[in-house]
Amino acid sequence: MKIEILQDSLCGCFQLVHLTLKHFQYFQVGSIEEAISLLEKHGEEAKIIAGGTDLVPKLKARETEPKYVVDISGIKDLNCIEDYREGLKVGAVTTYDTLNRSPLIMRKAPVLAEAAREVGNVQIRNLGTIGGNLANASPAADTVPPLIVSRANLKIIGPGKERLIPVENFFPSANASVLEKDELLADIQIPDMPANTGEAFIKLGRRAGPDLSIASVAVALTLDGDICKDVRIALGSVGPTALRARKTEDLLRGEKVERKVLEECSEIVANEIKPISDVRASAEHRIEVTKSLVRNAVQIAMSRGGRGR
Amino acid sequence: MSEVELRFVLNGKPVRAFVKPNLTLLDLLRDDFKLTGTKKGCDRGDCGTCTVLLDEKPVNSCLILAPKVNGRKVTTIEGLGEASRLDPLQESFVNFKAVQCGFCSPGMLLVAKALLNENSHPSREEVKRAISGNLCRCTGYTQIIDAIMAAAERTTSR
């Protein structure tokens, strides 16, 4: 049947072409070791699946055509939120919904709960995982800016090796991660925030409700009285990877955060990003949005820090 | 190509199936089990019309590889009520004329069911948030939200 001739015609109702997935062999693994040994054996022909919210559409679109699909969502060791050293540890297959409901996350990394609540819609939050959000490496990934301001480290496990790297070093370029083909992202380790730190995450999509962000910002700000003792600001969707707004941070550090300083923040952050124009927003719009998101997020973080969280 | 054996609970009954792993849960339900109440809309997780409950939680069945449901519990719209004994939500959708073409209704009803199971008297905002992953192109959303609010009131006042 010739369906190619219809490919330029849109159908809003029943879709002209339902894509079927190419054949692959499927492994539901029960342990990290089992997953690693499959990755080691099959290399680039294997793909990891957890929630599937990013991989399944890619399989349908034939963007990736693995021969082996390794489902890690049933690995119990990767499904946890627990106290760990001076902080907490979140397993890679923890869903957004679980993050959003966890009292421990609320207490120790509220900015992550705030972001998890904003991902997609309820159906996506019940499936999608934090590890998948990271490994998929979208510049618009909602959990990344919060993890950057939280100084999170990622534990990566490979055959007979293990490494821990800061989340900021995980994304070498757009849509890429440092994961080798035989490696697995196992967990995310988040150290406790200093006292008097307030956090905030804000994203703006094209509409309220589920949408990819056109810009997002996370802030963690530590107060000493009414002086900003330390601050970290991370931006999403305005560069090839999520990035720190270091000049804006420098401006705030040591300052009493007043209206004038907030206005200056907006100007400075506009100069440290070079977003692209795409289907979601123009570069100019992204800059304007980021200016106001940063101002608002700093203000919210400050008021939360002032309440002694 | 090797098939995978699945055993899971479908609408309250234990079932068994042999599937190719590249089958989605949506296609398994529609083509193998002939449960065509679950609709195929965008087939990429954007429209919500393929929503089913997996262990009581709403998910997009188009984003799930069939082998994932092994050992779990799946509820489709066919498991919600019967023609002679509608679920209060279904009755309410009828009363409020919250159905026009009907394509989004199975998904809407199942997210609403999951919401009310967890939160028996949600605010209007909570209802809107719950159905934000489900597109309706006919009625607008007002009647649907009204119907869910009324069903919640009816259930709690019983």
Interface residues (C-beta under 8 A of the other chain):
Chain A: G12 C13 F14 Q15 H18 L19 T20 L21 K22 H23 F24 Q25 Y26 Q28 I49 G51 G52 T53 V56 P57 L59 K60 V69 D71 S73 D97 G120 N121 V122 Q123 I124 N126 L127 G209 P210
Chain B: M1 S2 V4 K20 P21 N22 L23 T24 K40 G41 C42 D43 R44 G45 G48 T51 L54 K57 P58 V59 N60 C62 L63 I64 L65 P67 K68 N70 F103 V111 A114 R129 A130 S132 G133 N134 R137
